[in-house]
Amino acid sequence: MLSSLALVLLLGLACKALLARARLPGLLGLLLVGLLLGPHALNLLTGEFLNNATTFSTVALVVLLLQAGLG
């Protein structure tokens, strides 16, 4: 599970930086990485990581709401 998390984070940040240089939204890069690594394309993520996806999405939502509230 740790290797899947590292893969998602590293590729997501790299793609975000690449698209930022092209003056495109970084979120687009994160979405593309998620689509490519997920079970509908390359299926590089482990089953344990996919089972915990709801926990990760809840944490991401909390972080997003905190950033919006503080900004």
C-alpha atoms as an extended CHARMM CRD file, in Angstrom:
* protein
*
        71  EXT
         1         1  MET       CA              0.0000000000        0.0000000000        0.0000000000  PROA      1               0.0000000000
         2         2  LEU       CA              2.8780000000        2.3670000000        0.7690000000  PROA      2               0.0000000000
         3         3  SER       CA              4.3510000000        1.8950000000       -2.6930000000  PROA      3               0.0000000000
         4         4  SER       CA              0.9920000000        2.7020000000       -4.3000000000  PROA      4               0.0000000000
         5         5  LEU       CA              0.6550000000        5.8440000000       -2.2040000000  PROA      5               0.0000000000
         6         6  ALA       CA              4.1940000000        6.9380000000       -3.1060000000  PROA      6               0.0000000000
         7         7  LEU       CA              3.5050000000        6.2600000000       -6.7920000000  PROA      7               0.0000000000
         8         8  VAL       CA              0.3380000000        8.3410000000       -6.7490000000  PROA      8               0.0000000000
         9         9  LEU       CA              1.9760000000       11.2240000000       -4.8880000000  PROA      9               0.0000000000
        10        10  LEU       CA              5.1580000000       11.3570000000       -6.9430000000  PROA      10              0.0000000000
        11        11  LEU       CA              3.4970000000       11.0520000000      -10.3260000000  PROA      11              0.0000000000
        12        12  GLY       CA              0.7380000000       13.4310000000       -9.2960000000  PROA      12              0.0000000000
        13        13  LEU       CA              3.1450000000       16.1360000000       -8.1920000000  PROA      13              0.0000000000
        14        14  ALA       CA              5.3490000000       15.6590000000      -11.2640000000  PROA      14              0.0000000000
        15        15  CYS       CA              2.3900000000       15.8910000000      -13.6180000000  PROA      15              0.0000000000
        16        16  LYS       CA              1.0340000000       18.8980000000      -11.7370000000  PROA      16              0.0000000000
        17        17  ALA       CA              4.3590000000       20.7130000000      -12.0990000000  PROA      17              0.0000000000
        18        18  LEU       CA              4.5730000000       19.7900000000      -15.7770000000  PROA      18              0.0000000000
        19        19  LEU       CA              1.1310000000       21.1450000000      -16.5280000000  PROA      19              0.0000000000
        20        20  ALA       CA              1.7880000000       24.2770000000      -14.4670000000  PROA      20              0.0000000000
        21        21  ARG       CA              4.6640000000       25.0550000000      -16.8410000000  PROA      21              0.0000000000
        22        22  ALA       CA              2.2210000000       24.7150000000      -19.7350000000  PROA      22              0.0000000000
        23        23  ARG       CA             -0.0960000000       27.1560000000      -17.9100000000  PROA      23              0.0000000000
        24        24  LEU       CA             -2.7690000000       24.5250000000      -17.4040000000  PROA      24              0.0000000000
        25        25  PRO       CA             -4.4840000000       23.8250000000      -14.0760000000  PROA      25              0.0000000000
        26        26  GLY       CA             -2.5250000000       21.4500000000      -11.8520000000  PROA      26              0.0000000000
        27        27  LEU       CA             -5.7340000000       19.6750000000      -10.9530000000  PROA      27              0.0000000000
        28        28  LEU       CA             -5.9340000000       18.4040000000      -14.5260000000  PROA      28              0.0000000000
        29        29  GLY       CA             -2.6230000000       16.6130000000      -14.0500000000  PROA      29              0.0000000000
        30        30  LEU       CA             -3.7630000000       15.0670000000      -10.7980000000  PROA      30              0.0000000000
        31        31  LEU       CA             -6.9380000000       13.8060000000      -12.4450000000  PROA      31              0.0000000000
        32        32  LEU       CA             -5.0190000000       12.3260000000      -15.3800000000  PROA      32              0.0000000000
        33        33  VAL       CA             -2.6420000000       10.4770000000      -13.0630000000  PROA      33              0.0000000000
        34        34  GLY       CA             -5.5730000000        9.1200000000      -11.0750000000  PROA      34              0.0000000000
        35        35  LEU       CA             -7.2840000000        7.8990000000      -14.2080000000  PROA      35              0.0000000000
        36        36  LEU       CA             -4.1490000000        6.2840000000      -15.6130000000  PROA      36              0.0000000000
        37        37  LEU       CA             -3.1020000000        4.5030000000      -12.4250000000  PROA      37              0.0000000000
        38        38  GLY       CA             -6.5860000000        3.3750000000      -11.4430000000  PROA      38              0.0000000000
        39        39  PRO       CA             -8.3110000000        0.0820000000      -12.1260000000  PROA      39              0.0000000000
        40        40  HSD       CA             -9.8830000000        1.2640000000      -15.3920000000  PROA      40              0.0000000000
        41        41  ALA       CA             -6.5920000000        1.9150000000      -17.2170000000  PROA      41              0.0000000000
        42        42  LEU       CA             -3.2020000000        0.5420000000      -16.1120000000  PROA      42              0.0000000000
        43        43  ASN       CA             -4.3560000000       -0.9770000000      -12.7910000000  PROA      43              0.0000000000
        44        44  LEU       CA             -1.0690000000       -0.2090000000      -10.9970000000  PROA      44              0.0000000000
        45        45  LEU       CA             -2.6340000000        0.3410000000       -7.5800000000  PROA      45              0.0000000000
        46        46  THR       CA             -2.9330000000       -2.4510000000       -5.0260000000  PROA      46              0.0000000000
        47        47  GLY       CA             -6.3010000000       -3.6940000000       -3.8190000000  PROA      47              0.0000000000
        48        48  GLU       CA             -5.5360000000       -2.5730000000       -0.2680000000  PROA      48              0.0000000000
        49        49  PHE       CA             -4.9500000000        0.9840000000       -1.5010000000  PROA      49              0.0000000000
        50        50  LEU       CA             -8.2130000000        0.9630000000       -3.4440000000  PROA      50              0.0000000000
        51        51  ASN       CA            -10.1140000000       -0.3440000000       -0.4060000000  PROA      51              0.0000000000
        52        52  ASN       CA             -8.7920000000        2.5930000000        1.6420000000  PROA      52              0.0000000000
        53        53  ALA       CA             -9.6190000000        5.1360000000       -1.0680000000  PROA      53              0.0000000000
        54        54  THR       CA            -12.6630000000        6.3960000000        0.8410000000  PROA      54              0.0000000000
        55        55  THR       CA            -10.4560000000        7.2290000000        3.8300000000  PROA      55              0.0000000000
        56        56  PHE       CA             -8.0070000000        9.1130000000        1.5990000000  PROA      56              0.0000000000
        57        57  SER       CA            -10.7990000000       11.0280000000       -0.0980000000  PROA      57              0.0000000000
        58        58  THR       CA            -12.2560000000       12.0430000000        3.2820000000  PROA      58              0.0000000000
        59        59  VAL       CA             -8.8810000000       13.3460000000        4.4410000000  PROA      59              0.0000000000
        60        60  ALA       CA             -8.4570000000       15.2220000000        1.1430000000  PROA      60              0.0000000000
        61        61  LEU       CA            -11.8960000000       16.7830000000        1.5480000000  PROA      61              0.0000000000
        62        62  VAL       CA            -11.0530000000       17.9600000000        5.0790000000  PROA      62              0.0000000000
        63        63  VAL       CA             -7.7980000000       19.5150000000        3.8590000000  PROA      63              0.0000000000
        64        64  LEU       CA             -9.5950000000       21.2160000000        0.9710000000  PROA      64              0.0000000000
        65        65  LEU       CA            -12.2770000000       22.6410000000        3.2410000000  PROA      65              0.0000000000
        66        66  LEU       CA             -9.6700000000       23.8700000000        5.7140000000  PROA      66              0.0000000000
        67        67  GLN       CA             -7.7560000000       25.6300000000        2.9400000000  PROA      67              0.0000000000
        68        68  ALA       CA            -10.9320000000       27.2130000000        1.6130000000  PROA      68              0.0000000000
        69        69  GLY       CA            -11.9300000000       28.3780000000        5.0830000000  PROA      69              0.0000000000
        70        70  LEU       CA             -8.5300000000       29.8660000000        5.8410000000  PROA      70              0.0000000000
        71        71  GLY       CA             -8.2120000000       31.5380000000        2.4390000000  PROA      71              0.0000000000
